[in-house]
């Protein structure tokens, strides 16, 4: 412990040098510190913790593992943790951890992230998929996989990096997906991820805004069997309490802010859904835990919309996170 404290003290002095002479000599001086794999992870975890960076331990471990060419440090062969990093590896760790120190999300730092059984390329400002959204995909698959046949089509509204669409395509070989997003960067990244995963031939990606281009959405998407979306659903007043990683504009805030009640985009999706879905087609939404009763009330009071609220599903923390609806014949 005493040896680690001395090592960390030296590291801190070099961090100060990096701050004062960042452009001229900071990186070079830092790279001269000889650290083992485990020491590098420990030193940066402590530095992140002192700076108030969220998840300091996992952040440093993901970065060090990435530099070594593996997903996590648990994937390293026995004995590697005590091995001294090369000068090139030290430089890479230093540069990437420096970005994390500036609150860049680790997914952007290492430029990729796993979602269920696929690995996605990631870059700002495209929204980073959260663990809860993996559950959304699981619910869609659990409901539809047993009866799945050829000719089925899913529409995803707000595709971001393509996480939902590509995960569905990966698991359902005869599925077709139409994905749309208002952000051109998201459209480009979804296409790139689809190409890397070999799923491009069954995916159509459209640069459309569901709020501004409603008529075009209806015209170009046609009728689909399922509409799935993880739309912006945060209450505007809650946005200011988000972590610096988001507020510092690394991620697109428009992908999070759902308006005063968090339902601005959701209401638009629900108004378009009956015109996009085939008979008995379903809507799967990821929402704020306060939303399910509000959504259920909305469709009950607007029966002419032609949607029936089927059920609410909870996330892994037992919070009501997902709303499932179905197209019905509108009452006359």
Secondary structure in CASP SS format (residue, H / E / C, confidence):
PFRMAT SS
TARGET T0000
AUTHOR 0000-0000-0000
METHOD secondary structure of the structure
MODEL  1
X C 1.00
X H 1.00
X H 1.00
X H 1.00
X H 1.00
X H 1.00
X H 1.00
X H 1.00
X H 1.00
X H 1.00
X H 1.00
X H 1.00
X H 1.00
X H 1.00
X H 1.00
X H 1.00
X H 1.00
X H 1.00
X H 1.00
X H 1.00
X C 1.00
X H 1.00
X H 1.00
X H 1.00
X H 1.00
X H 1.00
X H 1.00
X H 1.00
X H 1.00
X H 1.00
X H 1.00
X C 1.00
X C 1.00
X C 1.00
X C 1.00
X E 1.00
X H 1.00
X H 1.00
X H 1.00
X H 1.00
X H 1.00
X H 1.00
X H 1.00
X H 1.00
X H 1.00
X H 1.00
X H 1.00
X H 1.00
X H 1.00
X H 1.00
X H 1.00
X C 1.00
X C 1.00
X C 1.00
X C 1.00
X H 1.00
X H 1.00
X H 1.00
X H 1.00
X H 1.00
X H 1.00
X H 1.00
X H 1.00
X H 1.00
X H 1.00
X H 1.00
X H 1.00
X C 1.00
X C 1.00
X C 1.00
X C 1.00
X C 1.00
X H 1.00
X H 1.00
X H 1.00
X C 1.00
X C 1.00
X C 1.00
X C 1.00
X H 1.00
X H 1.00
X H 1.00
X C 1.00
X E 1.00
X C 1.00
X C 1.00
X H 1.00
X H 1.00
X H 1.00
X H 1.00
X H 1.00
X H 1.00
X H 1.00
X H 1.00
X H 1.00
X H 1.00
X H 1.00
X H 1.00
X H 1.00
X H 1.00
X H 1.00
X C 1.00
X C 1.00
X C 1.00
X C 1.00
X H 1.00
X H 1.00
X H 1.00
X H 1.00
X H 1.00
X C 1.00
X E 1.00
X E 1.00
X E 1.00
X E 1.00
X C 1.00
X C 1.00
X E 1.00
X E 1.00
X E 1.00
X E 1.00
X C 1.00
X C 1.00
X C 1.00
X E 1.00
X C 1.00
X C 1.00
X C 1.00
X C 1.00
X C 1.00
X H 1.00
X H 1.00
X H 1.00
X H 1.00
X H 1.00
X H 1.00
X H 1.00
X H 1.00
X H 1.00
X H 1.00
X H 1.00
X H 1.00
X H 1.00
X H 1.00
X H 1.00
X H 1.00
X H 1.00
X C 1.00
X C 1.00
X C 1.00
X C 1.00
X C 1.00
X E 1.00
X E 1.00
X E 1.00
X E 1.00
X E 1.00
X C 1.00
X C 1.00
X C 1.00
X C 1.00
X C 1.00
X H 1.00
X H 1.00
X H 1.00
X H 1.00
X H 1.00
X H 1.00
X H 1.00
X H 1.00
X H 1.00
X C 1.00
X C 1.00
X C 1.00
X C 1.00
X E 1.00
X E 1.00
X E 1.00
X E 1.00
X E 1.00
X E 1.00
X C 1.00
X C 1.00
X H 1.00
X H 1.00
X H 1.00
X H 1.00
X H 1.00
X H 1.00
X H 1.00
X H 1.00
X H 1.00
X H 1.00
X H 1.00
X H 1.00
X H 1.00
X H 1.00
X C 1.00
X C 1.00
X H 1.00
X H 1.00
X H 1.00
X E 1.00
X E 1.00
X E 1.00
X E 1.00
X E 1.00
X C 1.00
X C 1.00
X C 1.00
X C 1.00
X C 1.00
X C 1.00
X H 1.00
X H 1.00
X H 1.00
X H 1.00
X H 1.00
X H 1.00
X H 1.00
X H 1.00
X C 1.00
X C 1.00
X E 1.00
X E 1.00
X E 1.00
X E 1.00
X E 1.00
X E 1.00
X C 1.00
X C 1.00
X C 1.00
X C 1.00
X E 1.00
X C 1.00
X H 1.00
X H 1.00
X H 1.00
X H 1.00
X C 1.00
X C 1.00
X C 1.00
X C 1.00
X H 1.00
X H 1.00
X H 1.00
X H 1.00
X C 1.00
X C 1.00
X C 1.00
X E 1.00
X C 1.00
X H 1.00
X H 1.00
X H 1.00
X C 1.00
X E 1.00
X C 1.00
X C 1.00
X C 1.00
X C 1.00
X C 1.00
X C 1.00
X H 1.00
X H 1.00
X H 1.00
X H 1.00
X H 1.00
X H 1.00
X H 1.00
X H 1.00
X H 1.00
X H 1.00
X H 1.00
X H 1.00
X H 1.00
X E 1.00
X E 1.00
X E 1.00
X E 1.00
X E 1.00
X E 1.00
X E 1.00
X E 1.00
X E 1.00
X E 1.00
X C 1.00
X C 1.00
X C 1.00
X C 1.00
X H 1.00
X H 1.00
X H 1.00
X H 1.00
X H 1.00
X H 1.00
X H 1.00
X H 1.00
X H 1.00
X H 1.00
X H 1.00
X C 1.00
X H 1.00
X H 1.00
X H 1.00
X C 1.00
X E 1.00
X E 1.00
X E 1.00
X E 1.00
X E 1.00
X E 1.00
X E 1.00
X E 1.00
X C 1.00
X C 1.00
X C 1.00
X C 1.00
X C 1.00
X E 1.00
X E 1.00
X E 1.00
X E 1.00
X E 1.00
X E 1.00
X E 1.00
X E 1.00
X C 1.00
X C 1.00
X C 1.00
X C 1.00
X C 1.00
END
